[in-house]
Amino acid sequence: MALELLGHIELPENIKPGGFDHAAVHSGLGRLYVAHTANDAVDVIDSVQDRYLHSIPGLQGVAGALVSNEQSLIFTSNRGENTVGIFKPDDEAGLAKVPVGIRPNGLAYDAGQNLLLAANVGDPNISDSFTLSMVNIKTRQMTNSVRVPGRTRWTVFDGQSGVFYVNIANPAQIVVVTSPEPDRVVRTIPIATAGPHGLDFDEERRRLFCACDSKQLVILEADSGQTLKQLELSGPPDVIFFNRQLRHLYIAIGEPGGVDVFDTDQLERIETIETEPDAHTLGYDAERSKVFAFLPETHRAAVYLDKG
């Protein structure tokens, strides 16, 4: 087995339905930030000592959390108020909010250009509401709104080529936006299975990992868009993270509740760890090779060490 259970972290009880959503780690500080959607807050965890520190309130419908280690910035997507939040870890009170499109969710950041992409879920009852919002972090303003053909899911940034990749649930595809020209979709990559959801990127080998609602993991060559392999998942996926050191891929499975672990060199599943029903989100500390699975029924985080 790759993942060894180290223990659990008790987190604040859910105030309303909704549980947790995306999480990200500031590796240098050893702090994990997780969107506690049910509480309109981000919970802050010490990922070195594996303990809850405090929560940052006032983030209505918070769905996404993203960390820039280069700039030491934390971003949140606040789906209930159509804003993104921006703050420094040593100045949480200085949190700034920038209005974006309808129901922002996925986040990706180009530190070199100070450019944040917010992938907006949109509203099917509102025309042209499936969009990507491009935010200039220096000026704290949305600079571009890019229409996309359907509901967005997660997004990643490729620093080598200056490209954002964004999953679209339906039609099943990945849309591509470049950082130098962030006002249009320059390319689309069709996905031959339903519901692209979780997304991560192997920069060294130029491969995209796209976990789909159809219980399929699609592995693609990023530059050509060619499908290299399609693998079975243990259930419908959500959040995924790529471990670049061990070359493992972690995929949260909400139902029945688990974590699929894949060897990305051998392109095979190593194991499935049982967690809890609706545990559809993960956190990953690359510095310490830890995986955090968030458990909404018992408002805890299960902490695992990847032993390699």
Buried (B, 14 or more C-beta within 10 A) or exposed (E): EBBEEBEBBEBBEBEEEBBBBBBBBBBEBBBBBBBBBBBBBBBBBBBBEBEBEEBBEEBBBBBBBBBBBEEEBBBBBBBEBBBBBBBEBEEEEEBEBBEBBBBBBBBBBBBEBBBBBBBBBBEEEEEEBBBBBBBBBEEEEBEBBBEBEBBBBBBBBBBEEBBBBBBBBEEBBBBBBBBEEBEEBEEBBEBEBBBBBBBBBBBEBBBBBBBBBBBBBBBBBBEEBEBEEBBEBBBBBBBBBBBBEBBBBBBBBBEBBBBBBBBBEEBEBBBBBEBBEBBBBBBBBBBBBBBBBBBBEEBBBBBBBBEE
